[in-house]
Each structure stands twice: as C-alpha cells, then as structure tokens.
Amino acid sequence: MKLVIAYVQPERLHHVKQALSEVDVNRMSVTNALGCGQQRGFTETYRGAEFEVRLLKKVRFEIAVNDNFLERTKEAIIKGARTGSFGDGVIFVLDLAECYRIRTGEHGGPAIG
C-alpha cells in the first residue's frame, strides 16, 4: 500500500481529477495549500509598496492506493498536471503501514478499495 501526495497548480485540479477518473482512481482527498519550490514566487507592487510573494497557491492531493495502482496513479497525475512550466508540481510516494475502514472494520489493501 502506498500514499501518494501531489502538489499541483490550482487551475489543473479539474484536469488531474479527470485523468485519475480515467484510470479508475476515484478516492482522494484534496486540500488547498501554500508553498514554494523551484518557482520561487514573484514580486508585486501594492499601493506603491513592493513586496515579495514567496508562498504560492497549490492544490494537495492525498491518494491511498494498492501497489498495483501506483504507476497508473502517478502517470495520471503527471498527465493532468503537466504544462511544461516551472511550478507544475511534485509527487511524493510514501509506504502506507496501515489502513482501516471505519464502517466495515476492513484493514489493509481491501480497506483502500
């Protein structure tokens, strides 16, 4: 079992969800996030004062998958998020030690679905 965490541009949210749906990955958590990476932010002027915006808006996906779904999940996220520009995002893959479904009591791979 793996936990896939991906940060993508907010305007790519719909494209990533659609790409994931095409490969039968429908269970996910999506949250708004702030962060910076290689994109490094930008400088803006507001009422004559210049300031630097370092934390940019991103969307964070958290998706628990069984091992046989890992590659298709990564490929779908890349397909939906890629624009070819800095700031397209990043994907982290972590080992998932345990998973329990509260309603049924299932655990492990069957609890993920």
DOGUMAR-64077 format. One line per field, with one value per residue: residue number from 1; residue in one letter; x, y, z of N, C-alpha, C in turn. Coordinates in Angstrom, 2 decimals. Example, Ala and Ser with C-alpha at 12.3 -4.5 7.8 and 13.67 -1.06 7.14 Angstrom:
BEGIN
seq: 1; 2
type: A; S
nxx: 13.19; 12.85
nyy: -5.69; -2.25
nzz: 7.80; 7.08
caxx: 12.30; 13.67
cayy: -4.50; -1.06
cazz: 7.80; 7.14
cxx: 13.20; 12.90
cyy: -3.30; 0.03
czz: 7.80; 7.87
***
This chain:
BEGIN
seq: 1; 2; 3; 4; 5; 6; 7; 8; 9; 10; 11; 12; 13; 14; 15; 16; 17; 18; 19; 20; 21; 22; 23; 24; 25; 26; 27; 28; 29; 30; 31; 32; 33; 34; 35; 36; 37; 38; 39; 40; 41; 42; 43; 44; 45; 46; 47; 48; 49; 50; 51; 52; 53; 54; 55; 56; 57; 58; 59; 60; 61; 62; 63; 64; 65; 66; 67; 68; 69; 70; 71; 72; 73; 74; 75; 76; 77; 78; 79; 80; 81; 82; 83; 84; 85; 86; 87; 88; 89; 90; 91; 92; 93; 94; 95; 96; 97; 98; 99; 100; 101; 102; 103; 104; 105; 106; 107; 108; 109; 110; 111; 112; 113
type: M; K; L; V; I; A; Y; V; Q; P; E; R; L; H; H; V; K; Q; A; L; S; E; V; D; V; N; R; M; S; V; T; N; A; L; G; C; G; Q; Q; R; G; F; T; E; T; Y; R; G; A; E; F; E; V; R; L; L; K; K; V; R; F; E; I; A; V; N; D; N; F; L; E; R; T; K; E; A; I; I; K; G; A; R; T; G; S; F; G; D; G; V; I; F; V; L; D; L; A; E; C; Y; R; I; R; T; G; E; H; G; G; P; A; I; G
nxx: 0.85; 0.47; 0.92; 0.12; 1.13; 0.49; 1.34; -0.11; -0.82; -3.52; -5.30; -5.14; -6.55; -9.09; -8.28; -6.46; -8.12; -9.88; -8.11; -7.31; -9.76; -10.16; -8.43; -9.55; -9.16; -10.65; -10.94; -9.94; -8.32; -8.54; -6.98; -6.50; -3.37; -0.36; 2.80; 6.28; 8.67; 10.85; 9.84; 9.77; 8.24; 7.07; 7.42; 5.51; 3.69; 1.93; -0.17; 1.96; 3.97; 6.46; 6.44; 7.38; 6.08; 6.26; 5.08; 3.04; -0.20; -1.37; -2.66; -3.30; -3.18; -4.12; -3.77; -4.53; -3.33; -3.37; -0.54; -0.60; -1.90; -0.26; 1.56; -0.20; -1.60; 0.39; 1.13; -1.29; -1.62; 0.60; -0.03; -2.37; -1.49; 0.75; 2.18; 4.47; 5.81; 7.67; 6.74; 4.77; 4.37; 4.76; 5.31; 4.98; 5.72; 4.82; 5.36; 2.61; 1.72; -0.52; -4.07; -7.41; -10.86; -13.44; -16.25; -16.69; -14.71; -12.69; -9.26; -5.94; -5.10; -7.77; -9.28; -8.59; -9.55
nyy: -1.18; 2.24; 5.77; 8.46; 11.67; 14.69; 17.86; 20.37; 22.87; 25.11; 25.63; 23.32; 21.39; 20.25; 18.89; 16.99; 15.50; 14.45; 12.90; 11.01; 9.78; 8.49; 6.33; 4.78; 5.67; 6.94; 7.69; 10.08; 12.74; 16.21; 19.28; 22.80; 24.45; 26.21; 27.08; 26.90; 26.29; 25.39; 27.37; 29.74; 32.07; 35.54; 39.09; 41.86; 44.94; 46.95; 49.52; 51.30; 50.14; 47.72; 44.21; 40.84; 37.80; 34.74; 32.33; 30.35; 29.61; 26.30; 23.01; 20.21; 16.78; 13.77; 10.42; 7.17; 4.11; 0.74; -1.35; -2.21; -0.14; 2.03; 2.98; 3.75; 5.73; 7.71; 8.34; 9.37; 11.67; 13.16; 13.44; 15.01; 17.30; 18.43; 21.18; 22.05; 24.15; 25.95; 25.11; 23.24; 21.14; 18.49; 15.08; 12.88; 9.69; 7.52; 4.79; 3.03; 2.09; 1.06; 0.71; 1.38; 0.76; 2.46; 2.04; -0.71; -2.17; -3.34; -3.92; -3.04; -3.71; -4.28; -2.33; 0.02; -0.27
nzz: 0.00; -0.74; -0.13; -1.98; -2.46; -3.90; -5.20; -7.03; -9.59; -8.94; -11.07; -12.53; -11.29; -12.10; -14.44; -13.46; -11.73; -13.65; -15.24; -13.31; -12.82; -15.26; -15.08; -13.16; -10.50; -7.92; -5.30; -3.11; -1.29; -1.31; -0.84; -0.25; -0.48; 0.51; -0.80; -1.81; -4.34; -6.83; -8.37; -6.90; -6.29; -6.66; -7.37; -6.34; -6.66; -4.45; -3.78; -4.07; -2.59; -2.70; -2.59; -1.82; -2.91; -1.71; -0.99; -2.80; -4.21; -4.15; -4.91; -2.99; -3.31; -1.78; -1.94; -1.28; -2.36; -3.60; -4.33; -7.04; -8.33; -8.29; -10.38; -12.50; -11.18; -10.63; -13.29; -14.28; -12.70; -13.52; -16.25; -16.08; -14.74; -15.96; -17.60; -18.66; -17.60; -15.00; -11.68; -12.07; -10.33; -7.84; -6.90; -4.21; -2.89; -0.43; 1.83; 3.10; 6.14; 7.62; 7.17; 7.79; 7.44; 8.75; 8.82; 8.04; 9.27; 7.85; 6.93; 5.76; 2.32; 1.22; 2.53; 1.31; -1.26
caxx: 0.00; 1.23; 0.22; 0.61; 0.86; 0.88; 1.04; -0.27; -1.40; -4.97; -6.05; -5.03; -7.34; -10.08; -7.57; -5.91; -9.25; -10.38; -7.12; -7.40; -11.01; -9.98; -7.70; -10.31; -8.74; -11.72; -10.93; -8.84; -8.57; -7.98; -6.98; -5.72; -2.09; 0.56; 4.15; 7.19; 9.68; 11.74; 9.15; 10.31; 7.38; 7.15; 7.40; 4.31; 3.58; 0.58; -0.25; 3.27; 4.94; 6.83; 6.62; 7.66; 5.16; 7.05; 4.20; 2.07; -1.33; -1.27; -3.67; -2.66; -3.92; -3.67; -4.45; -4.04; -3.52; -2.68; 0.68; -0.87; -2.45; 0.69; 2.07; -1.26; -1.92; 1.44; 1.04; -2.48; -1.35; 1.52; -0.78; -3.31; -0.87; 1.89; 2.05; 5.81; 6.34; 8.04; 5.60; 3.76; 4.07; 5.64; 4.61; 5.69; 5.14; 5.22; 4.80; 1.47; 1.84; -1.82; -5.26; -8.62; -12.13; -14.19; -17.60; -16.74; -13.66; -11.68; -7.95; -5.00; -5.47; -9.21; -9.85; -8.34; -10.52
cayy: 0.00; 3.48; 7.05; 9.38; 13.07; 15.50; 19.29; 20.84; 24.20; 25.08; 25.60; 21.98; 20.49; 19.50; 18.01; 15.87; 14.65; 13.75; 11.88; 9.96; 9.06; 7.64; 5.12; 4.20; 6.14; 7.89; 8.02; 11.01; 13.95; 17.38; 20.46; 23.96; 24.54; 27.27; 26.57; 27.38; 25.33; 25.95; 28.53; 30.80; 33.22; 36.69; 40.40; 42.59; 46.27; 47.22; 50.88; 51.91; 49.35; 46.48; 43.09; 39.57; 36.71; 33.51; 31.18; 30.37; 28.70; 24.97; 22.05; 18.98; 15.53; 12.62; 9.26; 5.86; 3.13; -0.54; -1.31; -2.38; 1.10; 3.13; 3.55; 4.45; 6.95; 8.69; 8.75; 10.20; 12.97; 13.85; 13.79; 16.08; 18.49; 18.95; 22.27; 22.30; 25.36; 25.82; 25.14; 22.23; 20.38; 17.44; 13.90; 12.10; 8.37; 7.01; 3.49; 3.16; 0.95; 0.52; 1.40; 0.77; 1.35; 2.58; 1.48; -2.17; -2.81; -3.89; -3.29; -3.38; -3.43; -4.22; -1.09; 1.08; -0.49
cazz: 0.00; -0.85; -0.02; -3.00; -2.15; -5.06; -5.18; -8.41; -9.77; -8.72; -12.33; -13.11; -10.44; -12.90; -15.37; -12.69; -11.31; -14.83; -15.59; -12.31; -13.05; -16.45; -14.70; -12.06; -9.18; -7.60; -3.88; -2.85; -0.50; -2.00; 0.01; -0.70; 0.22; 0.12; -0.78; -2.85; -4.75; -7.85; -8.93; -6.05; -6.04; -7.55; -6.72; -6.69; -6.08; -3.95; -3.24; -4.09; -1.83; -3.36; -1.67; -2.47; -2.58; -1.80; -0.86; -3.89; -4.04; -4.74; -4.50; -2.49; -3.43; -0.99; -2.52; -0.84; -3.43; -3.52; -5.14; -8.47; -8.86; -8.10; -11.64; -13.23; -10.43; -10.91; -14.70; -14.45; -12.10; -14.42; -17.46; -15.80; -14.15; -16.72; -18.58; -19.17; -16.96; -13.59; -10.78; -12.40; -9.13; -7.37; -6.38; -3.20; -2.67; 0.88; 2.22; 4.00; 7.05; 7.99; 6.68; 8.36; 7.05; 10.00; 8.70; 7.94; 10.03; 6.96; 7.09; 4.72; 0.93; 0.98; 3.06; 0.33; -2.34
cxx: 0.89; 0.32; 0.88; 0.17; 1.36; 0.45; 1.01; -0.85; -2.92; -5.78; -5.98; -5.84; -8.29; -9.38; -7.00; -7.02; -9.79; -9.42; -7.15; -8.67; -10.89; -9.23; -8.30; -9.73; -9.70; -11.73; -9.70; -9.28; -7.87; -8.10; -6.19; -4.46; -1.34; 1.95; 5.01; 8.22; 10.60; 11.14; 9.52; 9.45; 7.57; 7.11; 6.19; 4.33; 2.13; 0.60; 1.14; 4.34; 5.20; 7.00; 6.76; 6.68; 5.94; 6.17; 3.08; 0.97; -1.09; -2.46; -2.95; -3.62; -3.29; -4.48; -3.78; -4.36; -2.85; -1.53; 0.41; -1.50; -1.45; 1.13; 0.99; -1.68; -0.91; 1.33; -0.17; -2.27; -0.44; 0.80; -1.69; -2.67; 0.17; 1.49; 3.39; 6.46; 6.81; 6.78; 4.52; 3.42; 5.08; 4.78; 5.53; 4.97; 5.71; 4.64; 3.70; 1.43; 0.49; -2.93; -6.47; -9.85; -13.02; -15.53; -17.61; -15.72; -12.58; -10.35; -7.03; -5.53; -6.96; -9.86; -9.64; -9.30; -9.88
cyy: 1.24; 4.68; 7.99; 10.77; 13.88; 16.94; 19.75; 22.25; 24.12; 24.99; 24.24; 20.95; 19.63; 18.50; 16.79; 14.94; 13.84; 12.63; 10.72; 9.12; 8.10; 6.35; 4.47; 4.49; 7.25; 8.32; 8.87; 12.08; 15.08; 18.57; 21.57; 24.03; 25.77; 26.69; 27.22; 26.30; 26.03; 27.22; 29.82; 32.04; 34.34; 37.96; 41.17; 43.97; 46.51; 48.57; 51.52; 51.15; 48.04; 45.38; 41.80; 38.51; 35.41; 32.26; 31.29; 29.35; 27.42; 24.14; 20.77; 17.81; 14.52; 11.43; 8.00; 4.85; 1.82; -0.50; -1.43; -1.14; 2.26; 3.76; 4.32; 5.73; 8.04; 9.22; 9.66; 11.58; 13.78; 14.31; 14.99; 17.38; 19.16; 20.04; 22.56; 23.53; 25.05; 25.89; 24.15; 21.35; 19.31; 16.30; 13.21; 10.77; 7.83; 5.62; 3.74; 1.91; 0.29; 1.35; 0.64; 1.50; 1.31; 1.86; -0.04; -2.89; -3.45; -3.19; -3.77; -2.99; -3.37; -2.94; 0.09; 0.95; -0.84
czz: 0.00; -0.62; -1.02; -2.59; -3.32; -4.84; -6.63; -8.42; -9.59; -10.02; -13.03; -12.31; -11.26; -13.83; -14.66; -12.24; -12.48; -15.24; -14.60; -12.51; -14.23; -16.13; -13.45; -10.68; -8.80; -6.14; -3.58; -1.89; -1.22; -1.05; -0.64; 0.14; -0.28; 0.16; -1.85; -3.12; -5.72; -8.47; -8.20; -5.87; -7.02; -6.73; -7.24; -6.02; -5.69; -3.26; -3.07; -3.33; -2.56; -2.32; -2.46; -1.97; -2.79; -1.71; -1.88; -3.63; -4.81; -4.28; -4.13; -2.63; -2.49; -1.45; -1.99; -1.92; -3.06; -4.53; -6.64; -9.10; -8.84; -9.42; -12.39; -12.52; -10.70; -12.34; -14.93; -13.86; -13.00; -15.68; -17.21; -15.37; -15.04; -17.71; -19.25; -18.57; -15.55; -12.75; -11.12; -11.22; -8.82; -6.82; -5.38; -3.04; -1.36; 1.09; 3.24; 4.87; 7.33; 7.38; 7.22; 7.84; 8.28; 9.91; 8.77; 8.80; 9.17; 7.23; 5.97; 3.34; 0.66; 1.49; 2.11; -0.83; -3.64
***
